[in-house]
Structures are given as C-alpha cells and as structure tokens.
Amino acid sequence: MTDDTARTAGAPSPVRQLRLVVEAADYDEAVTFYRDVLGLPEQAAFEGDGDARVIILDAGRATLEIANPAQKRMIDDVEVGRQVAPHLRVAFEVDDAVATTRALTDAGAQELAPPTRTPWQSLNARLDAPAGLQITVFEELESLDARSGRPGFGTADTRD
C-alpha cells in the first residue's frame, strides 16, 4: 500500500481544517446571508482597529474538490445548462435543496439554476450570493456507498 493509498484508506490527514477566507465589501450583508439565512453557526468573531472585522462560521465537514476543465464544464452543463462558474465556487450540502434555495433567493441571492437532479444523484441549485461568491447548494439523494457502486464513481485506488 503506497502512502497515497494509505491516506485515502482512512489514515489521518496532516491538515486539520480547511478555511475559505472571503473578502466581503458589504460585511453585514454577507454575515446575515451566510450566518442567519444559510444557518452556518458562528464559531468566533474578532474586531480590530480601523473597523476591521472578521467572523468565522462553522460549515461542518470541509472537502477540497479539484476538477479538471472538462469536469468543470460538465458540472456547469448539468447544473446550469451553460458555462457560468468562476475559477472558485463554494458548495454547501444541505438537508433540503429546494427550501434552502428559496430562503437564499429571498435573502438576496440570484438563482442561476433551480434545484436540478444530477447524474451523481444529488439535487443541486446554483446561486450568485453575497461577497461575490457563486455557490451551489446540494442535497444528497443517495448514500456515498450507493453512489460509489456506480460506473465512474469511487476513489482513485478503487478504479485502478
């Protein structure tokens, strides 16, 4: 078993947290949207000189999804029907993609595409959100184990 295979097989990661830092011109709007409407609990907040403010919101488990250009185009085609994603996009897993999309659009997000069932068995909606972020909210419709049994799914070491 190689070091890479061991890491994917459950060995602990040397990284303890993924933190995405976003500059928000309208800080209060962004805090209201992500904390109060999307429901990310406040973990910490700090203030400094010159009206410097930051809030750290707990987004649950973090993953880093790396896609090649063809996959990025395919995701845009499935979720939106056209190429719209910037270099970085943030995705949030939610329990109810339809209700969450409605709440976020009511709070000012622009819907780029309504909740759409994807080939990877999730219900995904795409939104332009505060702080200049394009976001996806997604609801898993099948367990990871069920999806992993489908053609093209799994991990690199199970597809070899």
N, C-alpha and C positions, 0 to 999 in steps of 0.2 A: 504494500500500500504506500503510495507516494505521500509526501507532505500535503499536497493539494487534495488528494483523495481523503486523507485523514481529516482535514479541516472541514470538508463537505459532509463527512460522515458523523459529525457531531462533536468534534474536538473544540474546545473553547477558542473564541476569536480573541486576538490581542486588542481589538477595538471594542470599547465599552459602550459607546454611544455615537449615533450619527446625529449631528445638529446642523440643520439648514439655517443659515443666517440671511435674513431678508431685510433690505433697507426699505422702509415704508415712508413715503413723503407725507401721507396722512396717517400718522401713527394711531390716533384714536379710532379711525375708521377700520383700520386693519385689526386692531385688538378686539373691537366689537365683533367684527365678522368672524375671526378665527376662534376667539375665546368664547364669546357669548352665543353666536349663532351656530357655528360648526360644533362647538362644545369641547374644544381642547382645554383641559384643566390647566390653570396657572401653576407652574412649578416654582417660579421665582421671578422677581422683578427688581430692577435696580435703576436708580436715578443718579445723575452726576451734574457737574457744572454745565452751564450753558443750555439747560433744558434737555440734556442727554438722558434718554430713556430707553430701556430695553425690557422686554418681557420674554420669559422662556415658557413655552407651552408644551405640555406633555402630549405627544402624538402617538403614544403607545409604542409598539414594536417598530423599529425602523429597518428598512432594507434599501439597498442601492441597486437600482435596476439599470443595467448597461445594455443598450440596444445598438445594433449597427444601423446604418442609414436605411437599409431595406426594411428592417423591422419597425423602425420609427415611422416610415411611410405607410406600412401595413396597419399599424395601430391607428394612425390618423384616418386612413381609409375606413376601417371598421367602426371607429368611434364617431367620426365626424363626417366622413364622405369626401374629404378633401384635405390637402396639406395645410395645417394651421399651427402645429406645435413648434414652439421655440426650442432652442438647444436644451433648456432645462424645463421640466414640467413636474409638478408635485401631485402625487396621488394619495388619496385618503380612503382606506377601507372603512365602510360604514355598514350599519345593520339594514338600512332601508334607503337605497339609492334614490328612489322616487321622492320620498318625503324630504330627504336631505337636499336634493336638487331644488325642490320647491322652496324650502326655507332659505337656501343660499341666494336664489334669484330674488326672493322677496327682500333680502338684505342687501341687494345691490349688485350681485354677480350677474354677468351677462352669459346666458346659456348659449354655447356654441353648438351643442348637440344634446338632445334629451337622453335619458337613460336608454341604452341600447344593449341588447344581449350580444355578447361577443362569442367568437369560436372557442375561447378559453374558458367559457362557462362563468362569466361574471356579467353583471349589469352595470355598465359604465356610462357616466354623463361627463361632458367636458364643459368647463366654465372659464371665463375670464374673471378673475377675482381681484380684490384689493391687493395693494402692494405690487401690482404689475405681475402677478403670478397667473399662469394658466394652470388650472387644476383639473384633475379627474377625481370624481367620487365613484367608488366601485363597491358593489355588493357581490360577494362570492356566492354563486348558486350551487356549487359542488365543493366537496372537501378537496383538500390538496391531494390526498391519496387517490381519490376518484379521478381527478384531472391528470395525475401522474401516469395513470394507465393508458391515457390516450396517445395516439401517434404524435410524435414531435414534442412531447412533454417529458418531464423528468429532470434529472441533473446530468451534467456532462459525463460523469462516470457511469451512469446507467444507460446512456445512449451509445457508448463505445462498443 
